[in-house]
Amino acid sequence: MTSVSELTAVSDEIETPSSVKLAGTKALGTLSPGAVGTLLKFDGDGHMNAAKRIDRLREMGFSEGLEVEFLHESFFGRDPIAVRVDNMTIAMRRHEANLIVIDLA
């Protein structure tokens, strides 16, 4: 059986090249203009009326697997924001955008 200290020693020997960027997932509403990624999922945990809001987002054209680009945010209060989904430009509120989880490229 391998001990924890042996596994730690092995993991310390593995180096990640500095050119490799480890992308992650973030809510669309937390991104900045210029960010591009793939819609991974909708996450309505803890949001009031999340199911209705997610249905509305799907009706607007959002769907898993589509490329999403954060285009613009308002100068005052940073709300609303503009995003591009495929060939559509959509204006939306940040609280709605926070229901969308993006896998950053």
GROMACS elastic network, one bead per residue, 0.5 to 0.9 nm:
[ bonds ]
;  ai    aj funct       b0    kb
    2     5     6  0.84085   500
    2     6     6  0.65057   500
    2     7     6  0.70673   500
    3     6     6  0.53105   500
    3     7     6  0.64917   500
    3     8     6  0.87625   500
    4     7     6  0.51287   500
    4     8     6  0.61319   500
    4     9     6  0.86162   500
    5     8     6  0.50123   500
    5     9     6  0.61481   500
    5    10     6  0.86746   500
    6     9     6  0.50983   500
    6    10     6  0.62953   500
    6    11     6  0.86862   500
    7    10     6  0.51299   500
    7    11     6  0.61667   500
    7    12     6  0.86087   500
    8    11     6  0.51099   500
    8    12     6  0.61484   500
    8    13     6  0.87948   500
    9    12     6  0.51797   500
    9    13     6  0.65852   500
   10    13     6  0.52720   500
   10    14     6  0.68272   500
   11    14     6  0.53462   500
   11    15     6  0.83735   500
   12    15     6  0.74667   500
   15    18     6  0.89074   500
   16    19     6  0.83965   500
   16    20     6  0.70390   500
   17    20     6  0.55916   500
   17    21     6  0.87704   500
   18    21     6  0.74925   500
   23   103     6  0.74540   500
   23   104     6  0.56184   500
   23   105     6  0.64342   500
   24   102     6  0.83316   500
   24   103     6  0.59578   500
   24   104     6  0.57944   500
   24   105     6  0.82953   500
   25    37     6  0.89155   500
   25    40     6  0.81369   500
   25   101     6  0.64573   500
   25   102     6  0.53967   500
   25   104     6  0.59993   500
   26    29     6  0.83527   500
   26    30     6  0.69108   500
   26    31     6  0.74172   500
   26    98     6  0.86959   500
   26   100     6  0.83638   500
   26   101     6  0.55629   500
   26   102     6  0.54295   500
   26   103     6  0.67946   500
   26   104     6  0.75386   500
   27    30     6  0.55664   500
   27    31     6  0.71560   500
   27    43     6  0.86405   500
   27    97     6  0.70077   500
   27    99     6  0.67350   500
   27   100     6  0.55604   500
   27   102     6  0.59667   500
   27   103     6  0.89377   500
   28    31     6  0.55966   500
   28    32     6  0.87356   500
   28    39     6  0.88228   500
   28    68     6  0.87487   500
   28    70     6  0.77948   500
   28    94     6  0.80031   500
   28    96     6  0.89198   500
   28    97     6  0.52052   500
   28    98     6  0.55456   500
   28    99     6  0.75978   500
   28   100     6  0.55972   500
   28   101     6  0.60248   500
   28   102     6  0.60221   500
   29    32     6  0.82401   500
   29    70     6  0.89806   500
   29    81     6  0.82777   500
   29    93     6  0.81994   500
   29    95     6  0.69448   500
   29    96     6  0.76518   500
   29    99     6  0.80769   500
   29   100     6  0.78243   500
   29   101     6  0.89953   500
   30    94     6  0.80073   500
   30    97     6  0.82926   500
   30    98     6  0.70625   500
   31    34     6  0.85607   500
   31    35     6  0.65110   500
   31    70     6  0.73116   500
   32    35     6  0.60307   500
   32    70     6  0.67510   500
   32    71     6  0.83708   500
   32    72     6  0.81103   500
   32    73     6  0.80997   500
   33    36     6  0.88060   500
   33    69     6  0.80235   500
   33    71     6  0.50976   500
   33    72     6  0.53474   500
   33    73     6  0.69595   500
   33    81     6  0.88880   500
   33    82     6  0.87967   500
   33    83     6  0.87925   500
   34    69     6  0.67227   500
   34    70     6  0.55363   500
   34    71     6  0.58981   500
   34    72     6  0.79667   500
   35    68     6  0.83709   500
   35    69     6  0.58175   500
   35    70     6  0.53597   500
   35    71     6  0.78268   500
   35   104     6  0.76953   500
   35   105     6  0.87496   500
   36    67     6  0.72052   500
   36    68     6  0.57939   500
   36    70     6  0.64403   500
   36   102     6  0.84832   500
   36   103     6  0.86753   500
   36   104     6  0.63421   500
   36   105     6  0.65642   500
   37    40     6  0.87748   500
   37    66     6  0.84765   500
   37    67     6  0.57173   500
   37    68     6  0.54969   500
   37    69     6  0.65679   500
   37    70     6  0.88946   500
   37   102     6  0.57468   500
   37   103     6  0.53363   500
   37   105     6  0.51071   500
   38    64     6  0.76667   500
   38    65     6  0.57728   500
   38    66     6  0.55790   500
   38    68     6  0.58115   500
   38    69     6  0.86334   500
   38   101     6  0.85557   500
   38   102     6  0.54597   500
   38   103     6  0.51473   500
   38   104     6  0.65419   500
   38   105     6  0.72958   500
   39    42     6  0.81847   500
   39    62     6  0.79478   500
   39    63     6  0.68869   500
   39    64     6  0.50606   500
   39    65     6  0.53162   500
   39    66     6  0.55598   500
   39    67     6  0.62912   500
   39    68     6  0.64903   500
   39   100     6  0.70111   500
   39   101     6  0.61005   500
   39   103     6  0.62977   500
   39   104     6  0.88405   500
   40    63     6  0.85871   500
   40    64     6  0.54664   500
   40    65     6  0.62212   500
   40    66     6  0.83441   500
   40   100     6  0.78208   500
   40   101     6  0.56271   500
   40   102     6  0.53357   500
   40   103     6  0.57992   500
   41    63     6  0.80677   500
   41    64     6  0.58071   500
   41    65     6  0.84341   500
   41    99     6  0.85792   500
   41   100     6  0.62981   500
   41   101     6  0.53252   500
   41   102     6  0.72912   500
   41   103     6  0.89654   500
   42    54     6  0.69334   500
   42    63     6  0.88274   500
   42    64     6  0.81164   500
   42    98     6  0.88501   500
   42    99     6  0.55301   500
   42   101     6  0.58317   500
   42   102     6  0.89635   500
   43    46     6  0.89135   500
   43    47     6  0.87692   500
   43    50     6  0.82361   500
   43    54     6  0.84770   500
   43    98     6  0.80460   500
   43    99     6  0.50603   500
   43   100     6  0.62493   500
   43   101     6  0.66715   500
   44    47     6  0.54278   500
   44    48     6  0.81300   500
   44    49     6  0.83803   500
   44    51     6  0.70322   500
   44    53     6  0.85617   500
   44    54     6  0.75638   500
   44    98     6  0.86052   500
   44    99     6  0.56001   500
   44   100     6  0.84672   500
   45    48     6  0.86452   500
   45    50     6  0.74851   500
   45    99     6  0.85272   500
   46    50     6  0.80081   500
   47    50     6  0.53066   500
   47    51     6  0.89415   500
   47    99     6  0.82018   500
   48    51     6  0.85318   500
   48    53     6  0.88592   500
   49    52     6  0.55529   500
   49    53     6  0.63409   500
   49    54     6  0.87372   500
   50    53     6  0.50571   500
   50    54     6  0.59749   500
   50    55     6  0.84869   500
   50    99     6  0.78125   500
   51    54     6  0.51829   500
   51    55     6  0.61813   500
   51    56     6  0.86508   500
   52    55     6  0.51067   500
   52    56     6  0.62428   500
   52    57     6  0.87400   500
   53    56     6  0.50027   500
   53    57     6  0.62564   500
   53    58     6  0.87139   500
   53    96     6  0.71561   500
   53    99     6  0.82831   500
   54    57     6  0.50038   500
   54    58     6  0.62693   500
   54    59     6  0.86418   500
   54    96     6  0.83258   500
   54    99     6  0.72554   500
   54   100     6  0.85035   500
   55    58     6  0.51229   500
   55    59     6  0.62740   500
   55    60     6  0.87272   500
   56    60     6  0.62674   500
   56    61     6  0.88892   500
   57    60     6  0.50010   500
   57    61     6  0.65908   500
   57    62     6  0.56732   500
   57    63     6  0.82799   500
   57    96     6  0.80814   500
   57    97     6  0.89856   500
   57   100     6  0.88752   500
   58    61     6  0.52218   500
   58    63     6  0.60399   500
   59    62     6  0.72354   500
   60    90     6  0.81355   500
   61    85     6  0.73255   500
   61    86     6  0.88222   500
   61    88     6  0.82469   500
   62    66     6  0.73559   500
   62    68     6  0.87181   500
   62    85     6  0.68813   500
   62   100     6  0.87984   500
   63    66     6  0.60399   500
   64    67     6  0.88093   500
   66    85     6  0.68502   500
   66    86     6  0.68107   500
   67    84     6  0.81635   500
   67    85     6  0.61095   500
   67    86     6  0.62797   500
   67   102     6  0.89437   500
   68    83     6  0.67931   500
   68    84     6  0.56461   500
   68    86     6  0.70827   500
   68   102     6  0.78298   500
   69    82     6  0.87424   500
   69    83     6  0.55048   500
   69    84     6  0.50488   500
   69    85     6  0.67608   500
   69    86     6  0.88007   500
   70    73     6  0.84142   500
   70    81     6  0.77856   500
   70    82     6  0.64134   500
   70    84     6  0.65476   500
   71    81     6  0.75603   500
   71    82     6  0.53427   500
   71    83     6  0.51140   500
   71    84     6  0.67396   500
   71    89     6  0.85601   500
   72    78     6  0.89864   500
   72    80     6  0.86491   500
   72    81     6  0.56043   500
   72    83     6  0.70524   500
   73    76     6  0.86705   500
   73    77     6  0.87414   500
   73    78     6  0.52248   500
   73    79     6  0.61827   500
   73    80     6  0.61477   500
   73    82     6  0.62896   500
   74    77     6  0.66518   500
   74    79     6  0.52666   500
   74    80     6  0.57938   500
   74    81     6  0.62773   500
   74    82     6  0.86289   500
   75    78     6  0.56629   500
   75    79     6  0.79115   500
   76    79     6  0.70682   500
   77    80     6  0.82563   500
   78    81     6  0.70252   500
   78    94     6  0.83306   500
   79    92     6  0.79787   500
   79    93     6  0.59041   500
   79    94     6  0.63292   500
   80    91     6  0.64306   500
   80    92     6  0.54412   500
   80    94     6  0.65089   500
   81    90     6  0.82451   500
   81    91     6  0.55744   500
   81    92     6  0.55422   500
   81    93     6  0.62100   500
   81    94     6  0.67924   500
   81    97     6  0.85731   500
   82    89     6  0.66496   500
   82    90     6  0.55437   500
   82    92     6  0.64648   500
   82    93     6  0.88401   500
   83    88     6  0.82474   500
   83    89     6  0.56676   500
   83    90     6  0.53555   500
   83    91     6  0.64817   500
   83    92     6  0.79320   500
   84    87     6  0.66611   500
   84    88     6  0.55086   500
   84    90     6  0.61855   500
   84    91     6  0.89062   500
   85    88     6  0.53031   500
   85    89     6  0.64537   500
   85    90     6  0.75144   500
   86    89     6  0.83160   500
   92    95     6  0.85211   500
   92    96     6  0.67707   500
   92    97     6  0.69509   500
   93    96     6  0.54427   500
   93    97     6  0.63860   500
   93    98     6  0.88469   500
   94    98     6  0.60419   500
   94    99     6  0.88979   500
   95    98     6  0.52193   500
   95    99     6  0.71858   500
   96    99     6  0.56080   500
   96   100     6  0.76186   500
   97   100     6  0.54945   500
   97   101     6  0.84833   500
   98   101     6  0.73108   500
